[in-house]
Amino acid sequence: MTHAKAMILGCLGQRLTNDEKAFYRDEQPWGFIVFSRNLAEPQQIRDLVAEMRDCVGGRNAPVLIDQEGGRVQRIREPIAPRYPSGADIGTLFKLDEEKGLRAAWIMSRLHAFDLRALGINVDCLPVLDVPIPGASNVIGNRAYSGDPAIVARIGQAAADGLKAGGVLPVMKHIPGHGRGMADSHHELPVVTVPREDLEAHDFVPFRALRKELMAMSCHVVYTAIDRDNPATASRIVTDEIIRGSIGFEGLLMSDDISMNALRGTMAERAQRLSAVLDVVLHCHGHMDEMQAVAAAAPLLSGRTLQRALAVEAAFGDPDDADEAALRAEFSSLMAVA
């Protein structure tokens, strides 16, 4: 673990190539992430995840996935059922708060059943962004609500459901992508409202869940805080807002550094973000880009190492929940919404 690098990497296909295996063994990423392109059927997924961990000495390395429900759900039928969106959970909450929170918890607990069976131990959920009217649809119905207090309550239930199932959550996208008028996959969103508006709205859910162990930053510029850099590359946003005002002390990772919101070569991006965040996330699996990230990513050390060790120590056994009973209860709850 002390030789792991501060990066999370993807791979290209459904099995690791010999080149990928050699690269991961040499460079020792702290964790991995999988996408739909990597997933065919359950045994293949288990084998791929096992190959990844074998490359880093067999430790229980974090293996991440974006399994939210709605349009962001990497594992789909027949391996896992289609789950509703965050907005669907929010709709149920409006009808009945207790049922909405229960549904959020159960959906995450069901995600954990699905993921643990495949060896995946981290879900990039909950989405704590609070969208405003007119914002880019990149968040859209992935959000639970336009009310920060509701987002916080549902988000906590979702995080707790994952943890009950032995899967760790990653809050996203800290300190808030909800005002972005552009999709950061394609261009850099710039938010121009005063800091007090952000404090009273966008930051609220993250502050409520600040004790969680992991969060994903966002490629968004907040001109009232740092007009020159997106949050992922901003020492000001990281220190003053995420660590300071919000009070998050857990492991802070980037959003995918391949996204077009960022400028510069992959090496330049990796250097900038590694200087600010704990861990850099690279998703696409292209070897030349991963080599550039690995050249810039430092070994885990100091506070970053402590945060990474805290994550690994938190991987625990699931509760004794009855999967069939929970699936039936979830169907009943969502039939109301």
TORKOL-4160 file (C-alpha; in steps of 0.2 Angstrom, whole numbers, padded with zeros to 4 digits, m for minus):
337
<pt num="1" X="0000" Y="0000" Z="0000"/>
<pt num="2" X="0014" Y="0012" Z="0004"/>
<pt num="3" X="0020" Y="0010" Z="m0014"/>
<pt num="4" X="0003" Y="0013" Z="m0022"/>
<pt num="5" X="0002" Y="0029" Z="m0033"/>
<pt num="6" X="m0011" Y="0042" Z="m0030"/>
<pt num="7" X="m0022" Y="0037" Z="m0045"/>
<pt num="8" X="m0037" Y="0027" Z="m0050"/>
<pt num="9" X="m0036" Y="0020" Z="m0068"/>
<pt num="10" X="m0048" Y="0011" Z="m0080"/>
<pt num="11" X="m0044" Y="m0002" Z="m0094"/>
<pt num="12" X="m0049" Y="m0004" Z="m0112"/>
<pt num="13" X="m0058" Y="m0021" Z="m0113"/>
<pt num="14" X="m0066" Y="m0035" Z="m0104"/>
<pt num="15" X="m0050" Y="m0043" Z="m0099"/>
<pt num="16" X="m0033" Y="m0035" Z="m0095"/>
<pt num="17" X="m0020" Y="m0036" Z="m0109"/>
<pt num="18" X="m0002" Y="m0042" Z="m0105"/>
<pt num="19" X="0003" Y="m0023" Z="m0108"/>
<pt num="20" X="m0010" Y="m0017" Z="m0095"/>
<pt num="21" X="m0005" Y="m0030" Z="m0082"/>
<pt num="22" X="0013" Y="m0026" Z="m0084"/>
<pt num="23" X="0009" Y="m0007" Z="m0083"/>
<pt num="24" X="m0002" Y="m0009" Z="m0067"/>
<pt num="25" X="0011" Y="m0020" Z="m0059"/>
<pt num="26" X="0025" Y="m0007" Z="m0062"/>
<pt num="27" X="0015" Y="0008" Z="m0058"/>
<pt num="28" X="0004" Y="0002" Z="m0044"/>
<pt num="29" X="m0012" Y="0012" Z="m0045"/>
<pt num="30" X="m0022" Y="0014" Z="m0029"/>
<pt num="31" X="m0038" Y="0009" Z="m0037"/>
<pt num="32" X="m0047" Y="0005" Z="m0053"/>
<pt num="33" X="m0064" Y="0010" Z="m0061"/>
<pt num="34" X="m0075" Y="0000" Z="m0073"/>
<pt num="35" X="m0087" Y="0005" Z="m0086"/>
<pt num="36" X="m0100" Y="m0003" Z="m0098"/>
<pt num="37" X="m0086" Y="m0007" Z="m0110"/>
<pt num="38" X="m0078" Y="m0018" Z="m0097"/>
<pt num="39" X="m0094" Y="m0028" Z="m0093"/>
<pt num="40" X="m0101" Y="m0043" Z="m0101"/>
<pt num="41" X="m0107" Y="m0056" Z="m0089"/>
<pt num="42" X="m0105" Y="m0059" Z="m0070"/>
<pt num="43" X="m0090" Y="m0072" Z="m0071"/>
<pt num="44" X="m0081" Y="m0061" Z="m0084"/>
<pt num="45" X="m0083" Y="m0046" Z="m0072"/>
<pt num="46" X="m0077" Y="m0056" Z="m0057"/>
<pt num="47" X="m0062" Y="m0062" Z="m0067"/>
<pt num="48" X="m0058" Y="m0044" Z="m0073"/>
<pt num="49" X="m0059" Y="m0037" Z="m0055"/>
<pt num="50" X="m0048" Y="m0051" Z="m0049"/>
<pt num="51" X="m0035" Y="m0048" Z="m0062"/>
<pt num="52" X="m0034" Y="m0029" Z="m0057"/>
<pt num="53" X="m0032" Y="m0034" Z="m0039"/>
<pt num="54" X="m0019" Y="m0047" Z="m0043"/>
<pt num="55" X="m0009" Y="m0033" Z="m0052"/>
<pt num="56" X="m0007" Y="m0023" Z="m0036"/>
<pt num="57" X="m0002" Y="m0038" Z="m0025"/>
<pt num="58" X="m0019" Y="m0045" Z="m0021"/>
<pt num="59" X="m0024" Y="m0031" Z="m0009"/>
<pt num="60" X="m0042" Y="m0027" Z="m0008"/>
<pt num="61" X="m0040" Y="m0012" Z="m0019"/>
<pt num="62" X="m0055" Y="0000" Z="m0022"/>
<pt num="63" X="m0064" Y="m0004" Z="m0038"/>
<pt num="64" X="m0076" Y="0009" Z="m0043"/>
<pt num="65" X="m0091" Y="0010" Z="m0054"/>
<pt num="66" X="m0105" Y="0023" Z="m0058"/>
<pt num="67" X="m0120" Y="0014" Z="m0053"/>
<pt num="68" X="m0133" Y="0027" Z="m0049"/>
<pt num="69" X="m0149" Y="0021" Z="m0057"/>
<pt num="70" X="m0158" Y="0030" Z="m0071"/>
<pt num="71" X="m0147" Y="0035" Z="m0086"/>
<pt num="72" X="m0130" Y="0032" Z="m0077"/>
<pt num="73" X="m0130" Y="0014" Z="m0073"/>
<pt num="74" X="m0115" Y="0004" Z="m0080"/>
<pt num="75" X="m0122" Y="m0013" Z="m0075"/>
<pt num="76" X="m0139" Y="m0017" Z="m0083"/>
<pt num="77" X="m0150" Y="m0031" Z="m0087"/>
<pt num="78" X="m0149" Y="m0045" Z="m0086"/>
<pt num="79" X="m0135" Y="m0044" Z="m0073"/>
<pt num="80" X="m0144" Y="m0030" Z="m0063"/>
<pt num="81" X="m0161" Y="m0023" Z="m0065"/>
<pt num="82" X="m0165" Y="m0006" Z="m0071"/>
<pt num="83" X="m0166" Y="0006" Z="m0056"/>
<pt num="84" X="m0175" Y="0022" Z="m0056"/>
<pt num="85" X="m0166" Y="0039" Z="m0056"/>
<pt num="86" X="m0162" Y="0050" Z="m0042"/>
<pt num="87" X="m0176" Y="0062" Z="m0047"/>
<pt num="88" X="m0188" Y="0047" Z="m0046"/>
<pt num="89" X="m0183" Y="0044" Z="m0028"/>
<pt num="90" X="m0185" Y="0063" Z="m0025"/>
<pt num="91" X="m0203" Y="0062" Z="m0032"/>
<pt num="92" X="m0207" Y="0049" Z="m0019"/>
<pt num="93" X="m0200" Y="0059" Z="m0005"/>
<pt num="94" X="m0211" Y="0073" Z="m0010"/>
<pt num="95" X="m0226" Y="0062" Z="m0008"/>
<pt num="96" X="m0220" Y="0053" Z="0008"/>
<pt num="97" X="m0204" Y="0058" Z="0016"/>
<pt num="98" X="m0202" Y="0042" Z="0026"/>
<pt num="99" X="m0205" Y="0031" Z="0010"/>
<pt num="100" X="m0193" Y="0042" Z="0000"/>
<pt num="101" X="m0179" Y="0040" Z="0012"/>
<pt num="102" X="m0183" Y="0021" Z="0014"/>
<pt num="103" X="m0182" Y="0019" Z="m0005"/>
<pt num="104" X="m0166" Y="0028" Z="m0006"/>
<pt num="105" X="m0158" Y="0017" Z="0007"/>
<pt num="106" X="m0165" Y="0001" Z="m0001"/>
<pt num="107" X="m0160" Y="0006" Z="m0019"/>
<pt num="108" X="m0142" Y="0008" Z="m0013"/>
<pt num="109" X="m0143" Y="m0008" Z="m0002"/>
<pt num="110" X="m0148" Y="m0017" Z="m0018"/>
<pt num="111" X="m0134" Y="m0009" Z="m0028"/>
<pt num="112" X="m0122" Y="m0016" Z="m0015"/>
<pt num="113" X="m0130" Y="m0034" Z="m0017"/>
<pt num="114" X="m0127" Y="m0032" Z="m0036"/>
<pt num="115" X="m0109" Y="m0025" Z="m0035"/>
<pt num="116" X="m0102" Y="m0035" Z="m0021"/>
<pt num="117" X="m0106" Y="m0051" Z="m0030"/>
<pt num="118" X="m0095" Y="m0045" Z="m0044"/>
<pt num="119" X="m0080" Y="m0040" Z="m0033"/>
<pt num="120" X="m0084" Y="m0021" Z="m0035"/>
<pt num="121" X="m0083" Y="m0012" Z="m0018"/>
<pt num="122" X="m0085" Y="0007" Z="m0022"/>
<pt num="123" X="m0100" Y="0015" Z="m0030"/>
<pt num="124" X="m0099" Y="0034" Z="m0035"/>
<pt num="125" X="m0115" Y="0038" Z="m0027"/>
<pt num="126" X="m0124" Y="0049" Z="m0020"/>
<pt num="127" X="m0125" Y="0063" Z="m0032"/>
<pt num="128" X="m0126" Y="0078" Z="m0021"/>
<pt num="129" X="m0127" Y="0091" Z="m0034"/>
<pt num="130" X="m0142" Y="0103" Z="m0033"/>
<pt num="131" X="m0148" Y="0109" Z="m0050"/>
<pt num="132" X="m0156" Y="0126" Z="m0054"/>
<pt num="133" X="m0168" Y="0130" Z="m0068"/>
<pt num="134" X="m0159" Y="0131" Z="m0085"/>
<pt num="135" X="m0143" Y="0121" Z="m0079"/>
<pt num="136" X="m0135" Y="0109" Z="m0091"/>
<pt num="137" X="m0144" Y="0092" Z="m0091"/>
<pt num="138" X="m0127" Y="0083" Z="m0087"/>
<pt num="139" X="m0135" Y="0082" Z="m0069"/>
<pt num="140" X="m0153" Y="0084" Z="m0073"/>
<pt num="141" X="m0163" Y="0069" Z="m0066"/>
<pt num="142" X="m0148" Y="0062" Z="m0058"/>
<pt num="143" X="m0151" Y="0074" Z="m0044"/>
<pt num="144" X="m0163" Y="0070" Z="m0030"/>
<pt num="145" X="m0171" Y="0088" Z="m0029"/>
<pt num="146" X="m0168" Y="0106" Z="m0032"/>
<pt num="147" X="m0169" Y="0109" Z="m0013"/>
<pt num="148" X="m0152" Y="0107" Z="m0004"/>
<pt num="149" X="m0160" Y="0100" Z="0012"/>
<pt num="150" X="m0169" Y="0087" Z="0003"/>
<pt num="151" X="m0154" Y="0082" Z="m0007"/>
<pt num="152" X="m0144" Y="0080" Z="0009"/>
<pt num="153" X="m0157" Y="0069" Z="0018"/>
<pt num="154" X="m0159" Y="0058" Z="0003"/>
<pt num="155" X="m0140" Y="0057" Z="m0001"/>
<pt num="156" X="m0137" Y="0052" Z="0017"/>
<pt num="157" X="m0149" Y="0038" Z="0016"/>
<pt num="158" X="m0141" Y="0032" Z="m0001"/>
<pt num="159" X="m0124" Y="0033" Z="0007"/>
<pt num="160" X="m0130" Y="0023" Z="0022"/>
<pt num="161" X="m0138" Y="0009" Z="0011"/>
<pt num="162" X="m0121" Y="0006" Z="0002"/>
<pt num="163" X="m0112" Y="0005" Z="0018"/>
<pt num="164" X="m0124" Y="m0007" Z="0025"/>
<pt num="165" X="m0120" Y="m0018" Z="0010"/>
<pt num="166" X="m0102" Y="m0017" Z="0012"/>
<pt num="167" X="m0099" Y="m0005" Z="m0002"/>
<pt num="168" X="m0092" Y="0012" Z="0001"/>
<pt num="169" X="m0099" Y="0028" Z="m0007"/>
<pt num="170" X="m0091" Y="0043" Z="m0016"/>
<pt num="171" X="m0100" Y="0059" Z="m0015"/>
<pt num="172" X="m0101" Y="0069" Z="m0031"/>
<pt num="173" X="m0097" Y="0082" Z="m0037"/>
<pt num="174" X="m0090" Y="0092" Z="m0023"/>
<pt num="175" X="m0093" Y="0107" Z="m0021"/>
<pt num="176" X="m0107" Y="0106" Z="m0033"/>
<pt num="177" X="m0111" Y="0104" Z="m0051"/>
<pt num="178" X="m0129" Y="0110" Z="m0050"/>
<pt num="179" X="m0127" Y="0127" Z="m0057"/>
<pt num="180" X="m0116" Y="0122" Z="m0072"/>
<pt num="181" X="m0123" Y="0129" Z="m0088"/>
<pt num="182" X="m0112" Y="0117" Z="m0098"/>
<pt num="183" X="m0108" Y="0099" Z="m0098"/>
<pt num="184" X="m0090" Y="0097" Z="m0091"/>
<pt num="185" X="m0088" Y="0081" Z="m0102"/>
<pt num="186" X="m0087" Y="0094" Z="m0117"/>
<pt num="187" X="m0083" Y="0111" Z="m0110"/>
<pt num="188" X="m0079" Y="0120" Z="m0094"/>
<pt num="189" X="m0094" Y="0126" Z="m0084"/>
<pt num="190" X="m0091" Y="0144" Z="m0077"/>
<pt num="191" X="m0102" Y="0148" Z="m0062"/>
<pt num="192" X="m0103" Y="0167" Z="m0058"/>
<pt num="193" X="m0114" Y="0169" Z="m0043"/>
<pt num="194" X="m0108" Y="0176" Z="m0026"/>
<pt num="195" X="m0100" Y="0164" Z="m0014"/>
<pt num="196" X="m0114" Y="0167" Z="m0001"/>
<pt num="197" X="m0126" Y="0160" Z="m0014"/>
<pt num="198" X="m0115" Y="0144" Z="m0016"/>
<pt num="199" X="m0114" Y="0143" Z="0003"/>
<pt num="200" X="m0132" Y="0143" Z="0006"/>
<pt num="201" X="m0137" Y="0132" Z="m0008"/>
<pt num="202" X="m0124" Y="0121" Z="m0018"/>
<pt num="203" X="m0112" Y="0117" Z="m0003"/>
<pt num="204" X="m0126" Y="0112" Z="0009"/>
<pt num="205" X="m0128" Y="0093" Z="0005"/>
<pt num="206" X="m0109" Y="0091" Z="0005"/>
<pt num="207" X="m0107" Y="0099" Z="0022"/>
<pt num="208" X="m0121" Y="0088" Z="0029"/>
<pt num="209" X="m0111" Y="0072" Z="0023"/>
<pt num="210" X="m0094" Y="0079" Z="0026"/>
<pt num="211" X="m0090" Y="0064" Z="0037"/>
<pt num="212" X="m0090" Y="0052" Z="0022"/>
<pt num="213" X="m0074" Y="0045" Z="0017"/>
<pt num="214" X="m0073" Y="0049" Z="m0001"/>
<pt num="215" X="m0078" Y="0063" Z="m0013"/>
<pt num="216" X="m0076" Y="0067" Z="m0031"/>
<pt num="217" X="m0072" Y="0085" Z="m0036"/>
<pt num="218" X="m0079" Y="0094" Z="m0051"/>
<pt num="219" X="m0072" Y="0103" Z="m0067"/>
<pt num="220" X="m0082" Y="0119" Z="m0063"/>
<pt num="221" X="m0075" Y="0137" Z="m0061"/>
<pt num="222" X="m0083" Y="0147" Z="m0047"/>
<pt num="223" X="m0078" Y="0165" Z="m0051"/>
<pt num="224" X="m0082" Y="0171" Z="m0034"/>
<pt num="225" X="m0068" Y="0159" Z="m0027"/>
<pt num="226" X="m0055" Y="0156" Z="m0040"/>
<pt num="227" X="m0059" Y="0163" Z="m0057"/>
<pt num="228" X="m0043" Y="0155" Z="m0065"/>
<pt num="229" X="m0045" Y="0137" Z="m0061"/>
<pt num="230" X="m0059" Y="0124" Z="m0060"/>
<pt num="231" X="m0062" Y="0116" Z="m0043"/>
<pt num="232" X="m0052" Y="0101" Z="m0047"/>
<pt num="233" X="m0036" Y="0111" Z="m0051"/>
<pt num="234" X="m0039" Y="0125" Z="m0038"/>
<pt num="235" X="m0029" Y="0125" Z="m0022"/>
<pt num="236" X="m0041" Y="0139" Z="m0016"/>
<pt num="237" X="m0057" Y="0129" Z="m0019"/>
<pt num="238" X="m0049" Y="0114" Z="m0011"/>
<pt num="239" X="m0042" Y="0122" Z="0005"/>
<pt num="240" X="m0055" Y="0136" Z="0008"/>
<pt num="241" X="m0071" Y="0128" Z="0002"/>
<pt num="242" X="m0070" Y="0109" Z="0002"/>
<pt num="243" X="m0058" Y="0107" Z="0017"/>
<pt num="244" X="m0063" Y="0123" Z="0026"/>
<pt num="245" X="m0081" Y="0129" Z="0024"/>
<pt num="246" X="m0088" Y="0112" Z="0020"/>
<pt num="247" X="m0077" Y="0103" Z="0032"/>
<pt num="248" X="m0073" Y="0087" Z="0022"/>
<pt num="249" X="m0057" Y="0078" Z="0027"/>
<pt num="250" X="m0059" Y="0062" Z="0018"/>
<pt num="251" X="m0051" Y="0057" Z="0002"/>
<pt num="252" X="m0053" Y="0069" Z="m0012"/>
<pt num="253" X="m0052" Y="0062" Z="m0030"/>
<pt num="254" X="m0054" Y="0071" Z="m0047"/>
<pt num="255" X="m0068" Y="0069" Z="m0059"/>
<pt num="256" X="m0061" Y="0060" Z="m0075"/>
<pt num="257" X="m0046" Y="0070" Z="m0081"/>
<pt num="258" X="m0049" Y="0065" Z="m0099"/>
<pt num="259" X="m0065" Y="0077" Z="m0099"/>
<pt num="260" X="m0064" Y="0091" Z="m0111"/>
<pt num="261" X="m0067" Y="0104" Z="m0098"/>
<pt num="262" X="m0049" Y="0103" Z="m0094"/>
<pt num="263" X="m0035" Y="0110" Z="m0105"/>
<pt num="264" X="m0017" Y="0105" Z="m0108"/>
<pt num="265" X="m0009" Y="0088" Z="m0111"/>
<pt num="266" X="m0013" Y="0074" Z="m0101"/>
<pt num="267" X="0004" Y="0076" Z="m0092"/>
<pt num="268" X="0000" Y="0094" Z="m0088"/>
<pt num="269" X="m0017" Y="0090" Z="m0082"/>
<pt num="270" X="m0011" Y="0076" Z="m0071"/>
<pt num="271" X="0003" Y="0087" Z="m0063"/>
<pt num="272" X="m0009" Y="0101" Z="m0059"/>
<pt num="273" X="m0022" Y="0090" Z="m0051"/>
<pt num="274" X="m0010" Y="0079" Z="m0042"/>
<pt num="275" X="m0004" Y="0095" Z="m0034"/>
<pt num="276" X="m0021" Y="0099" Z="m0027"/>
<pt num="277" X="m0031" Y="0083" Z="m0024"/>
<pt num="278" X="m0027" Y="0067" Z="m0015"/>
<pt num="279" X="m0030" Y="0055" Z="m0030"/>
<pt num="280" X="m0032" Y="0058" Z="m0049"/>
<pt num="281" X="m0045" Y="0048" Z="m0059"/>
<pt num="282" X="m0042" Y="0043" Z="m0077"/>
<pt num="283" X="m0056" Y="0033" Z="m0085"/>
<pt num="284" X="m0053" Y="0029" Z="m0103"/>
<pt num="285" X="m0040" Y="0016" Z="m0102"/>
<pt num="286" X="m0029" Y="0023" Z="m0116"/>
<pt num="287" X="m0011" Y="0017" Z="m0112"/>
<pt num="288" X="m0002" Y="0033" Z="m0118"/>
<pt num="289" X="m0013" Y="0044" Z="m0107"/>
<pt num="290" X="m0012" Y="0032" Z="m0092"/>
<pt num="291" X="0007" Y="0033" Z="m0094"/>
<pt num="292" X="0007" Y="0052" Z="m0093"/>
<pt num="293" X="m0004" Y="0051" Z="m0077"/>
<pt num="294" X="0007" Y="0038" Z="m0069"/>
<pt num="295" X="0022" Y="0049" Z="m0073"/>
<pt num="296" X="0014" Y="0064" Z="m0063"/>
<pt num="297" X="0005" Y="0055" Z="m0049"/>
<pt num="298" X="0015" Y="0054" Z="m0033"/>
<pt num="299" X="0016" Y="0039" Z="m0021"/>
<pt num="300" X="0003" Y="0040" Z="m0008"/>
<pt num="301" X="0010" Y="0049" Z="0007"/>
<pt num="302" X="0006" Y="0060" Z="0022"/>
<pt num="303" X="m0012" Y="0065" Z="0024"/>
<pt num="304" X="m0017" Y="0057" Z="0007"/>
<pt num="305" X="m0010" Y="0040" Z="0013"/>
<pt num="306" X="m0019" Y="0041" Z="0029"/>
<pt num="307" X="m0035" Y="0045" Z="0020"/>
<pt num="308" X="m0032" Y="0030" Z="0008"/>
<pt num="309" X="m0029" Y="0019" Z="0023"/>
<pt num="310" X="m0045" Y="0024" Z="0031"/>
<pt num="311" X="m0055" Y="0020" Z="0016"/>
<pt num="312" X="m0047" Y="0002" Z="0015"/>
<pt num="313" X="m0050" Y="0000" Z="0033"/>
<pt num="314" X="m0068" Y="0004" Z="0031"/>
<pt num="315" X="m0072" Y="m0011" Z="0019"/>
<pt num="316" X="m0082" Y="m0022" Z="0030"/>
<pt num="317" X="m0095" Y="m0036" Z="0029"/>
<pt num="318" X="m0113" Y="m0033" Z="0024"/>
<pt num="319" X="m0127" Y="m0034" Z="0035"/>
<pt num="320" X="m0139" Y="m0049" Z="0035"/>
<pt num="321" X="m0153" Y="m0040" Z="0025"/>
<pt num="322" X="m0164" Y="m0052" Z="0015"/>
<pt num="323" X="m0162" Y="m0047" Z="m0004"/>
<pt num="324" X="m0178" Y="m0054" Z="m0010"/>
<pt num="325" X="m0188" Y="m0045" Z="0003"/>
<pt num="326" X="m0179" Y="m0029" Z="0000"/>
<pt num="327" X="m0182" Y="m0030" Z="m0019"/>
<pt num="328" X="m0201" Y="m0034" Z="m0016"/>
<pt num="329" X="m0202" Y="m0019" Z="m0004"/>
<pt num="330" X="m0193" Y="m0008" Z="m0016"/>
<pt num="331" X="m0205" Y="m0012" Z="m0030"/>
<pt num="332" X="m0219" Y="m0008" Z="m0019"/>
<pt num="333" X="m0212" Y="0008" Z="m0014"/>
<pt num="334" X="m0208" Y="0014" Z="m0031"/>
<pt num="335" X="m0225" Y="0009" Z="m0038"/>
<pt num="336" X="m0232" Y="0023" Z="m0028"/>
<pt num="337" X="m0221" Y="0036" Z="m0037"/>
